[in-house]
């Protein structure tokens, strides 16, 4: 009989192994990564590359070399609230994993009791008991195994979330820093333009006194000068708000941000993206989505294991002076042992429904995993094209600004010789201001494209 029971248990174990209850998670074969990068120069072809070099593998200090920016990023990583919360989430997941692993170890409890009783003034009787009880769940059908594996997947998922917060924080701080530099440059250009307009107003007033122009031209000049002053006030407001936003990211009260200049920034020119397969290990959010899938896989295995028996062995040992019928002194040792097997038979469809739910959740997690890869590919493609487009725009606006600078000079000469109207001077100067501001905006967009690409490739992780 004993031999038959062992044979049945071995057969059951083999059968359950074929049902994947003991099988560890493996990445699904139908997850697609090919062609998720679109070419930055072609509208119709997916970008194919065999180069495994990726800007996303560079340490963030090699990408962002500005010493002021490096100091700000270090402060953010140390003090940012979201970053600190993500670190604590990892600690929580580690504690849960330890708890899941300790589930294999028998539980042990000690519960000492003592009773003093007397009836009708008689001599009190003393009853004491010092019991120790132990309970051990035999993980024959993989329930504890899958729970432990699921806890480990949750830890990896939480750590990937921490990495995603870290990468996003670095990118946001860099983006905000370069926004400040862009605004500083725009303020500088607008201030210089404002001085020119104020000189024009004085020149127009002098020309009016000399009878060389009209009151309408003077008023038009004054109106344009006031317009530039209003733009300058708005730019200064944006600088203040951006500084406050940066301070908040650093976990500090609003204050002025020490910084460099836009012209002195150096970012990598070789924007290599590597092979799409690297996204699976480099992108924290993609890794997080995969660990969510792994967790769902182990949850499904637990739902399968719930159909099979659970075996629990309990035992207790006690030193007691109570024999159940009377008091014995000195006390005696009392030992008990119990083995329990529980086999589900009818649970109102709860186990079946739970298995169906976990299977569906696993499919949803796999679809989300695939979608996260597609989203990552889209972000990489967009960043590459943004960099190329910003470069083309910057080249065009540089040429435009050079031409308009000459046009302003020529128009002013023609105006003083009486061959051009003041309206032509206004038009040329306004166009030049717009071109100069566009140059600054294009330079910022190139920097933003590098930041976006670095973040999209999983840059900034530990």
C-alpha positions as CSV (number, residue, x, y, z in Angstrom):
1,X,0.0,0.0,0.0
2,X,2.8,2.4,0.9
3,X,4.6,1.6,-2.3
4,X,1.5,2.2,-4.3
5,X,1.0,5.6,-2.7
6,X,4.6,6.6,-3.5
7,X,4.1,5.5,-7.1
8,X,0.9,7.6,-7.4
9,X,2.6,10.7,-6.0
10,X,5.6,10.4,-8.4
11,X,3.1,10.0,-11.4
12,X,1.2,13.0,-10.2
13,X,4.4,15.1,-9.9
14,X,5.4,14.1,-13.4
15,X,2.0,15.0,-14.8
16,X,1.9,18.4,-13.0
17,X,5.4,19.2,-14.4
18,X,4.0,18.8,-17.9
19,X,1.3,21.3,-16.9
20,X,4.1,23.9,-16.4
21,X,3.3,24.2,-12.6
22,X,7.1,23.9,-11.9
23,X,8.4,25.5,-15.1
24,X,10.1,28.9,-14.6
25,X,9.0,31.9,-16.7
26,X,10.5,32.2,-20.2
27,X,10.1,35.1,-22.5
28,X,7.3,34.3,-25.1
29,X,8.5,33.4,-28.5
30,X,6.0,35.6,-30.3
31,X,7.3,38.9,-28.8
32,X,8.5,41.0,-31.7
33,X,11.3,43.5,-31.7
34,X,12.4,43.6,-35.4
35,X,11.7,46.9,-37.2
36,X,10.6,48.9,-34.2
37,X,13.0,51.7,-35.1
38,X,12.0,53.8,-38.0
39,X,14.7,55.4,-40.1
40,X,15.5,59.0,-39.4
41,X,15.9,59.8,-43.1
42,X,13.4,57.6,-44.9
43,X,9.7,57.8,-44.7
44,X,9.0,54.2,-46.0
45,X,11.6,51.9,-44.5
46,X,12.3,50.6,-41.1
47,X,15.8,51.1,-39.8
48,X,17.9,48.0,-39.7
49,X,21.1,48.0,-37.7
50,X,23.6,45.4,-36.5
51,X,25.6,47.8,-34.4
52,X,25.2,47.0,-30.7
53,X,26.7,50.4,-29.6
54,X,24.0,52.5,-28.0
55,X,24.1,56.0,-26.5
56,X,21.7,54.6,-23.9
57,X,24.6,52.6,-22.4
58,X,26.6,55.6,-21.6
59,X,26.7,56.9,-18.0
60,X,24.8,60.1,-17.7
61,X,27.9,62.0,-16.7
62,X,29.4,61.2,-20.1
63,X,26.2,62.6,-21.9
64,X,25.6,65.7,-19.7
65,X,29.1,67.2,-19.1
66,X,28.0,70.6,-17.8
67,X,29.3,70.8,-14.2
68,X,26.2,72.8,-13.1
69,X,23.9,70.3,-14.6
70,X,25.7,67.3,-13.0
71,X,25.4,68.9,-9.6
72,X,21.6,69.4,-10.1
73,X,21.2,65.8,-11.2
74,X,23.0,64.5,-8.2
75,X,20.8,66.6,-5.9
76,X,17.7,65.3,-7.7
77,X,18.7,61.7,-7.3
78,X,19.4,62.2,-3.6
79,X,16.4,64.4,-2.7
80,X,13.6,64.0,-5.2
81,X,10.4,62.7,-3.5
82,X,9.4,60.3,-6.3
83,X,12.9,58.8,-6.4
84,X,13.0,58.2,-2.6
85,X,9.5,56.7,-2.7
86,X,10.6,54.3,-5.5
87,X,13.6,53.2,-3.4
88,X,11.3,52.5,-0.5
89,X,9.0,50.4,-2.8
90,X,12.1,48.3,-3.6
91,X,12.7,47.7,0.1
92,X,9.1,46.7,0.5
93,X,9.4,44.2,-2.4
94,X,12.6,42.7,-0.8
95,X,10.7,42.2,2.4
96,X,7.9,40.4,0.6
97,X,10.4,38.2,-1.2
98,X,12.0,37.2,2.0
99,X,8.6,36.4,3.5
100,X,7.8,34.2,0.5
101,X,11.1,32.3,0.8
102,X,10.6,31.7,4.5
103,X,7.3,30.1,3.7
104,X,9.3,26.9,3.0
105,X,10.5,26.8,6.7
106,X,8.2,25.4,9.3
107,X,6.4,27.9,11.5
108,X,7.2,27.6,15.2
109,X,5.1,29.1,18.1
110,X,5.5,29.0,21.8
111,X,2.6,29.8,24.1
112,X,3.1,29.3,27.8
113,X,0.1,29.3,30.1
114,X,-0.5,29.0,33.8
115,X,-3.8,28.7,35.9
116,X,-4.3,29.1,39.6
117,X,-7.7,27.9,40.8
118,X,-9.4,27.4,44.2
119,X,-12.8,26.1,45.2
120,X,-14.6,27.2,48.4
121,X,-11.5,28.4,50.0
122,X,-9.5,25.2,49.5
123,X,-5.9,25.2,48.7
124,X,-5.3,26.6,45.2
125,X,-4.3,24.2,42.5
126,X,-1.7,25.2,40.0
127,X,-1.9,24.1,36.4
128,X,0.8,25.1,33.9
129,X,1.6,24.3,30.3
130,X,4.5,25.3,28.1
131,X,3.5,24.1,24.6
132,X,5.6,24.6,21.4
133,X,3.8,24.0,18.1
134,X,5.2,23.7,14.6
135,X,3.5,23.6,11.2
136,X,5.0,22.8,7.9
137,X,3.3,23.0,4.5
138,X,4.7,20.4,2.1
139,X,5.1,22.1,-1.3
140,X,4.6,19.0,-3.3
141,X,2.5,20.8,-6.0
142,X,4.4,24.0,-6.5
143,X,2.1,26.5,-4.7
144,X,4.9,28.0,-2.5
145,X,7.4,27.7,-5.3
146,X,5.3,29.8,-7.7
147,X,4.5,32.3,-4.9
148,X,8.3,32.7,-4.2
149,X,9.0,33.2,-7.9
150,X,6.1,35.7,-8.2
151,X,7.6,37.6,-5.3
152,X,11.0,37.7,-7.0
153,X,9.3,38.9,-10.3
154,X,7.6,41.6,-8.2
155,X,10.9,42.7,-6.8
156,X,12.4,42.9,-10.3
157,X,9.3,44.8,-11.5
158,X,9.6,47.3,-8.6
159,X,13.3,47.7,-9.2
160,X,12.6,48.4,-12.9
161,X,10.1,51.0,-11.8
162,X,12.8,52.6,-9.7
163,X,15.1,52.6,-12.7
164,X,12.4,54.2,-14.8
165,X,11.9,56.9,-12.2
166,X,15.6,57.5,-12.1
167,X,16.0,57.7,-15.9
168,X,12.9,60.0,-16.2
169,X,14.2,62.2,-13.4
170,X,17.6,62.7,-15.1
171,X,15.9,63.5,-18.4
172,X,13.5,66.0,-16.8
173,X,16.3,67.8,-14.9
174,X,18.4,68.0,-18.1
175,X,15.4,69.2,-20.1
176,X,14.5,71.8,-17.5
177,X,18.1,73.0,-17.3
178,X,18.4,73.4,-21.1
179,X,15.1,75.2,-21.1
180,X,16.5,77.7,-18.7
181,X,19.6,78.2,-20.9
182,X,17.3,78.7,-23.9
183,X,15.2,81.3,-22.0
184,X,18.4,83.0,-20.8
185,X,19.5,83.4,-24.4
186,X,16.1,84.6,-25.6
187,X,16.1,87.2,-22.8
188,X,19.5,88.4,-23.8
189,X,18.5,88.7,-27.5
190,X,15.2,90.5,-26.5
191,X,17.1,92.9,-24.2
192,X,19.5,93.8,-27.0
193,X,16.6,94.3,-29.4
194,X,14.8,96.4,-26.8
195,X,17.8,98.8,-26.6
196,X,17.8,99.1,-30.4
197,X,14.1,100.0,-30.4
198,X,14.6,102.6,-27.7
199,X,17.4,104.2,-29.7
200,X,15.1,104.1,-32.7
201,X,12.4,105.9,-30.8
202,X,14.9,108.7,-29.8
203,X,16.1,108.9,-33.4
204,X,12.5,109.2,-34.7
205,X,11.7,111.9,-32.2
206,X,14.8,113.8,-33.3
207,X,13.8,113.4,-37.0
208,X,10.3,114.6,-36.2
209,X,11.8,117.7,-34.6
210,X,13.8,118.2,-37.8
211,X,10.7,117.8,-39.9
212,X,12.0,114.6,-41.5
213,X,9.2,112.3,-40.4
214,X,5.7,112.4,-39.0
215,X,4.1,112.0,-35.5
216,X,2.5,108.7,-36.7
217,X,5.9,107.2,-37.4
218,X,7.1,108.2,-33.9
219,X,4.0,106.6,-32.3
220,X,4.5,103.5,-34.4
221,X,8.1,103.3,-33.2
222,X,7.1,103.7,-29.6
223,X,4.4,101.0,-29.9
224,X,6.9,98.5,-31.2
225,X,9.3,99.3,-28.4
226,X,6.5,98.7,-25.8
227,X,5.7,95.4,-27.5
228,X,9.3,94.2,-27.1
229,X,9.3,95.3,-23.4
230,X,6.1,93.2,-22.9
231,X,7.8,90.2,-24.5
232,X,10.8,90.6,-22.3
233,X,8.6,90.7,-19.2
234,X,6.9,87.4,-20.3
235,X,10.3,85.7,-20.9
236,X,11.5,86.8,-17.4
237,X,8.4,85.3,-15.9
238,X,9.1,82.0,-17.7
239,X,12.6,82.0,-16.4
240,X,11.4,82.4,-12.8
241,X,8.7,79.7,-13.2
242,X,11.2,77.3,-14.7
243,X,13.7,77.9,-11.9
244,X,10.9,77.1,-9.4
245,X,10.0,73.9,-11.2
246,X,13.7,72.8,-11.1
247,X,13.9,73.5,-7.4
248,X,10.8,71.4,-6.8
249,X,12.3,68.5,-8.7
250,X,15.3,68.7,-6.5
251,X,13.2,68.6,-3.4
252,X,14.0,72.2,-2.4
253,X,12.1,75.4,-1.9
254,X,12.0,77.7,-5.0
255,X,15.3,79.5,-5.5
256,X,17.6,80.8,-8.3
257,X,19.4,78.1,-10.2
258,X,23.1,78.5,-10.9
259,X,23.8,77.6,-14.5
260,X,26.0,77.9,-17.6
261,X,25.2,79.2,-21.1
262,X,23.6,77.7,-24.1
263,X,26.6,78.3,-26.3
264,X,29.0,76.3,-24.1
265,X,26.9,73.1,-24.1
266,X,28.5,69.9,-25.5
267,X,26.3,66.8,-26.2
268,X,27.2,63.6,-28.1
269,X,27.1,63.9,-31.8
270,X,27.2,60.2,-32.6
271,X,23.6,59.2,-31.7
272,X,23.9,55.4,-32.0
273,X,20.8,53.5,-31.0
274,X,22.0,49.8,-31.1
275,X,19.8,46.9,-32.0
276,X,16.1,46.9,-31.0
277,X,16.6,43.8,-28.9
278,X,18.6,45.8,-26.4
279,X,15.4,47.6,-25.5
280,X,14.2,44.5,-23.6
281,X,17.0,44.8,-21.1
282,X,17.9,48.5,-21.3
283,X,14.5,50.2,-21.1
284,X,13.3,50.1,-17.4
285,X,9.6,50.4,-18.4
286,X,10.0,47.5,-20.9
287,X,11.7,45.4,-18.2
288,X,8.9,46.4,-15.8
289,X,6.3,45.2,-18.3
290,X,8.1,41.9,-18.7
291,X,8.3,41.3,-15.0
292,X,4.5,42.1,-14.8
293,X,4.1,39.3,-17.3
294,X,6.3,37.0,-15.3
295,X,4.3,37.7,-12.2
296,X,1.1,37.0,-14.0
297,X,2.6,33.7,-15.3
298,X,3.4,32.5,-11.8
299,X,-0.1,33.6,-10.6
300,X,-1.6,31.4,-13.2
301,X,0.6,28.5,-12.0
302,X,-0.7,29.1,-8.5
303,X,-4.2,29.0,-9.8
304,X,-3.5,25.6,-11.4
305,X,-1.8,24.3,-8.3
306,X,-5.0,25.2,-6.3
307,X,-6.8,22.2,-8.0
308,X,-4.4,19.7,-6.3
309,X,-4.1,18.6,-2.7
310,X,-2.4,20.6,0.0
311,X,-0.4,18.7,2.6
312,X,0.3,20.2,6.0
313,X,2.2,18.5,8.9
314,X,1.7,19.9,12.4
315,X,3.2,18.9,15.7
316,X,3.4,20.1,19.2
317,X,5.5,19.4,22.3
318,X,4.5,20.6,25.8
319,X,5.6,20.3,29.4
320,X,2.5,20.2,31.5
321,X,1.2,19.0,34.9
322,X,-2.3,18.6,33.6
323,X,-3.2,15.0,32.5
324,X,-6.7,15.9,31.5
325,X,-8.2,14.2,34.5
326,X,-6.1,15.6,37.3
327,X,-3.0,17.5,38.3
328,X,0.3,15.6,38.2
329,X,3.4,17.0,39.9
330,X,6.0,17.1,38.6
331,X,4.9,17.8,35.0
332,X,5.2,15.4,32.1
333,X,6.1,15.8,28.4
334,X,3.1,15.7,26.0
335,X,3.8,15.1,22.3
336,X,1.4,15.2,19.4
337,X,1.8,15.0,15.6
338,X,-0.8,15.5,12.8
339,X,-0.7,15.1,9.1
340,X,-3.5,16.8,7.0
341,X,-4.2,16.4,3.3
342,X,-6.9,18.7,1.7
343,X,-8.2,18.0,-1.8
344,X,-10.6,20.4,-3.4
345,X,-13.7,18.7,-4.7
346,X,-16.4,21.3,-5.2
347,X,-15.9,25.0,-4.7
348,X,-18.8,26.5,-6.5
349,X,-16.7,27.1,-9.6
350,X,-14.3,29.4,-7.7
351,X,-11.1,27.6,-8.7
352,X,-12.1,27.4,-12.3
353,X,-13.1,31.0,-12.5
354,X,-9.9,32.0,-10.8
355,X,-7.9,30.1,-13.3
356,X,-9.7,31.7,-16.2
357,X,-9.1,35.2,-14.7
358,X,-5.4,34.6,-14.2
359,X,-5.0,33.3,-17.8
360,X,-6.7,36.4,-19.2
361,X,-4.6,38.6,-17.0
362,X,-1.5,36.8,-18.3
363,X,-2.6,37.5,-21.9
364,X,-3.2,41.2,-21.0
365,X,0.2,41.4,-19.5
366,X,1.8,39.9,-22.6
367,X,0.0,42.4,-24.8
368,X,1.1,45.3,-22.6
369,X,4.6,44.0,-22.8
370,X,4.5,44.0,-26.6
371,X,3.0,47.4,-26.6
372,X,5.7,48.8,-24.3
373,X,8.3,47.7,-26.9
374,X,6.4,49.4,-29.7
375,X,6.1,52.6,-27.6
376,X,9.8,52.5,-26.9
377,X,10.5,52.1,-30.7
378,X,8.2,55.0,-31.4
379,X,10.0,57.2,-28.9
380,X,13.4,56.3,-30.4
381,X,12.2,57.0,-33.9
382,X,10.7,60.3,-32.9
383,X,13.8,61.5,-31.1
384,X,16.0,60.6,-34.1
385,X,13.8,62.5,-36.5
386,X,13.5,65.5,-34.1
387,X,17.3,65.8,-34.0
388,X,17.6,65.7,-37.8
389,X,14.7,68.1,-38.3
390,X,16.0,70.5,-35.7
391,X,19.5,70.4,-37.4
392,X,17.9,71.3,-40.7
393,X,15.8,74.1,-39.2
394,X,18.9,75.5,-37.4
395,X,20.9,75.6,-40.6
396,X,18.0,77.4,-42.4
397,X,17.4,79.9,-39.6
398,X,21.2,80.6,-39.4
399,X,21.2,81.5,-43.0
400,X,17.9,83.5,-42.6
401,X,19.4,85.5,-39.6
402,X,22.5,86.3,-41.6
403,X,20.5,87.6,-44.5
404,X,18.2,89.6,-42.3
405,X,21.1,91.2,-40.4
406,X,22.4,92.6,-43.7
407,X,18.8,93.5,-44.7
408,X,18.4,95.6,-41.6
409,X,21.7,97.5,-42.2
410,X,20.8,98.1,-45.9
411,X,17.3,99.3,-45.0
412,X,18.5,101.7,-42.4
413,X,21.0,103.2,-44.9
414,X,18.2,103.5,-47.5
415,X,15.9,105.2,-44.9
416,X,18.5,107.8,-44.0
417,X,19.0,108.5,-47.7
418,X,15.2,108.8,-48.2
419,X,14.9,105.7,-50.4
420,X,13.0,103.5,-47.9
421,X,10.2,104.0,-45.5
422,X,10.3,103.5,-41.7
423,X,7.8,100.6,-42.1
424,X,10.5,98.7,-44.0
425,X,12.9,99.2,-41.1
426,X,10.3,97.9,-38.7
427,X,9.5,94.9,-40.8
428,X,13.2,94.0,-41.2
429,X,14.0,94.3,-37.5
430,X,11.0,92.3,-36.5
431,X,12.0,89.5,-38.9
432,X,15.5,89.5,-37.6
433,X,14.3,89.2,-34.0
434,X,12.1,86.3,-35.0
435,X,15.0,84.5,-36.8
436,X,17.3,85.0,-33.9
437,X,14.8,83.5,-31.4
438,X,14.2,80.6,-33.8
439,X,17.9,79.9,-33.8
440,X,17.8,79.6,-30.1
441,X,14.7,77.4,-30.2
442,X,16.3,75.1,-32.8
443,X,19.4,74.7,-30.7
444,X,17.3,73.7,-27.7
445,X,15.3,71.3,-29.9
446,X,18.5,69.5,-30.8
447,X,19.5,69.2,-27.2
448,X,16.0,68.0,-26.4
449,X,16.2,65.4,-29.1
450,X,19.4,64.0,-27.5
451,X,17.8,63.9,-24.1
452,X,14.7,62.2,-25.5
453,X,16.8,59.6,-27.4
454,X,19.0,58.9,-24.3
455,X,15.9,58.4,-22.2
456,X,14.2,56.3,-24.9
457,X,17.1,54.0,-25.1
458,X,17.1,53.4,-21.3
459,X,19.9,55.9,-20.5
460,X,20.5,57.0,-16.9
461,X,19.9,53.6,-15.2
462,X,22.3,52.3,-12.6
